[in-house]
């Protein structure tokens, strides 16, 4: 039997690809600290569970296709606090940020079209695009430059007649980079001058550290008809399993296109929407605490990383990821080695190789993404293990090279 | 700003298109009996809610991408009672039957490919296919023949080199038709001889009346590597708002292709999966009761319809829909008239025009789909209203024609 070409060419999730090695390590009794996945350990606000538990209808009916009005209102009010003013018909509820991205790509691109995205990028951008027979054209950014954007000329040189949109996550996954106001303005200008959509993945909006100013694409009035804001409760409220995302866009024509897709899949889970309404009532003090917690974790991990010779990365200022260039040739081999060969007091750590976050062949082979989603104590231990492992691995590789040259 | 062609050409949901007229009628104080949507009023088994309420983790984490093992086991065991034997890795949990269909179409078709489907068909088959730039080629079936399949020759004549699959719902939505063993065998032979996938939408499997034998495509061994079974808890357990569906397929190559899509959207809502495990423990007595209830409802609606001159339909034997040919030229106009002009004791009824369930231009214009999802008393009243409205409308139209010919 034949499968479609569109899926055959799709890569396996780089985040999940090495999981079997972790399972093996655990079966040998080794404790594995996971820095490979973005599953936070922060408590989900209790209001979510209370609302779900208080549901007292006897029939679990379909919700309406665009999303329940209570949740749409809540999201509208939430945006108001960021000085973004949508009306209810400009917001659609989706099955997580994932569906929001897939639907938006389908609505702005036909097969053969392409989308620009700064690389390294969230690996599923590729997956969603491939489903839709759309290509992601990378704008390469570098660890040495803290993954900030290249010049306007360089970005312009990537645009062709089939380019329909620029897709960016800000703060960045996997980079943790928060774009400056100047960068946001540059992208806005490029989009305007070249009639492109801006797909702004802002699910990490609250995770910005060091007192940095955050600018949303939703704050720039002159491009408001071309900006689609992708959002999700997953990280903001530590509610990854709820699968509640949203699309906000002032271009009502686009919203009515996407609404057809929403109608096609009927609705998003009713109970999860009811729970999510309560998430949006979470007091801002929650974000302050969570923010402070993540900043501390970032510092723990970053400080430890900086102690290793040859590690290159700028201190990230957002989200909860660090992409670091390691003094190794092949980060995937290093991660496999960490899981198969390395242990200290029967413990090891699992980073995520970063190559899968790049679209350009060969880039990122010596890089890893580290999610700082463990509590401070565990994270400190994980960082020490990473440092130890890395030093041991580098020494081992050097001795192999020496042995090779002597042979 | 430009939108994609793929969505621009997608029709609005025919089921939801006339909803504004119903809202207007209600705002004038008219009670509207809804026969237009498939939202059952049967109680969701309590186990679902109990399981959700008993969830006691403090973090709502991602579930695993293929679906939680407990739910996959439960579905595997469920299939065993129908003499279908899958192993756990041959089942994937999806966001409702909708996602199961979309993912399957994406996995077997590239842009430009087509899928055969007996028409009238579930309108979203078209939507899901258009997302994937795939065409649905209809195999026309007729009210006069109870929407049973045409000859093998006629079906073969629809196949071309880009045909990748046959997609059927059995029992049928919107037709309520249950295919005979001979029809199932014919489709199996056609698929085998022409190397096609069979996408079997069997979400109404339990809704078969009059002691009829039901054959699943999963029961025919010689085609087991080419059958994909789409399933859902929505109708079976009256849990439409849970959005839990599944794909079962013995072709593990196909499953691993679709798993990439599952990984792309990370997971299906965690709590809903936990609840759904309990649904699968529902005793079979539940189905017997529900089945009996729907059979009674079908009889109420069908018997009343048959009293109207010129209505054509065979008594359906499955699901909870009837497609009836009415003695009107344009069923959509009739439905709008029922909502705008007709009322009896301040009550009216809303059928769903069936034209949107056909791919062939012009077919189904004089047909409606009726969902018998109201309790017997309400349904009886709705059927009476439909009969009265129809008779009045037919008389009115006749007098208009007469007036026109006299003028």
Interface residues (C-beta under 8 A of the other chain):
Chain A: X1 X2 X3 X4 X5 X6 X7 X8 X10 X11 X12 X13 X16 X39 X40 X41 X42 X43 X44 X48 X49 X52 X53 X55 X58 X59 X60 X61 X62 X63 X65 X95 X96 X98 X99 X102 X106 X107 X108 X109 X110 X111 X113 X124 X127 X128 X131 X132 X133 X164 X195 X197 X225 X226 X238 X239 X240 X241 X242 X243 X251 X253 X254 X257 X258 X260 X261 X263 X264 X265 X266 X267 X268 X269 X270 X271 X272
Chain B: X1 X2 X3 X4 X5 X6 X7 X8 X10 X11 X12 X13 X16 X39 X40 X41 X42 X43 X44 X48 X49 X52 X53 X55 X58 X59 X60 X61 X62 X63 X65 X95 X96 X98 X99 X102 X106 X107 X108 X109 X110 X111 X113 X124 X127 X128 X131 X132 X133 X164 X195 X197 X225 X226 X238 X239 X240 X241 X242 X243 X251 X253 X254 X257 X258 X260 X261 X263 X264 X265 X266 X267 X268 X269 X270 X271 X272
